[in-house]
Every structure is written in C-alpha cells, then in structure tokens.
Amino acid sequence: MGSMEDTEESAYKWTPDLSVGIDALDDDHKGFFEMADQLRDAVGRPEPDPMTVESILLVLDEYVTGHFWREENALKKGPHLEYVAHKREHDKFKTRYNSITTLYYDGRREAIRELPELVCSWIVEHIRRTDRRYAAWLKATDVDRRPLALLVSAQDMD
Ligand SMILES: [Fe+2]
C-alpha cells in the first residue's frame, strides 16, 4: 500500500482531533465519514449499482436531515446569533447536497461522483470552523439522543 493511498483513505475517516466532546454528535459525524466512504466505493466502480448507491443515499439523507436537526435543536439553548449562523452553514450545505442528488435522480447519474468528496471535505471544514465553537459551552444533556430516524420525523413537525 503506497503512501498516497494512505492519505486518501484517511480523508474518509473521523479522527479524534475532530471531537466536539459530546458522544452523540461525534457519533453522527463519524457516520458522515462512513457513508461518504461507502458512497465513494459504490460510485467508484465501473458500473455503479443503483440499488447500492440509492440505499447509501437514503442513510446519508438521514444524517443530513437528522444530525443537522439534532445539532440545531441543541444550539437553541445557546446564543441566538450562534444558532442562526450555524443553521445557515447547514442550509448552504443542504442546498449543494440536494442539487447533486436531484441531478442524480433526474438521470444525470455521473453527478453523484462528486458527492463523497463534497461530504468529506465539507464536514471536516465545518467541524473545525463551526462545530468546535459550541464545544466550549454545549452540554451532553442539551442534546437529543434519539436515533436519527426519529429526529427526521421530529424535524418534519417543526
Ligand atoms: Fe454543524
């Protein structure tokens, strides 16, 4: 295994320096890396299998919707401006994410190839610049620990 390969692989893994100090949120973040890695593997094949790609996308959708809700809902306990700025970052990402998956479902299958890299590079930057700001004050008890699927339906009722 060459060093290039090692570097590339590590970009798709959560590392302890990305911890925000709250297990529920760290676990969600790990899921983004895991799903991006699975997606990279699936779309990197010569003939990507739509069933595989789409089942990964369903889980990834759950992370984007459910995890963002988990974080935003917890951030409502802190300064309002922090919450608003943070939510804006999430919304911007959601727009990019949705534009790619919409293209894919509209039949522009090749569009999905850029999603794994987008998810990984975005989550690393976002944790470092934005999530780490709440690490100083957010408490584990502020965070709704229910499973992602339930948070997705909670957000539908917002
Ligand atoms: Fe965030």
Residues whose N, C-alpha, C, O or C-beta is under 5 A from the ligand:
A	BS01	LIG	E71 D131
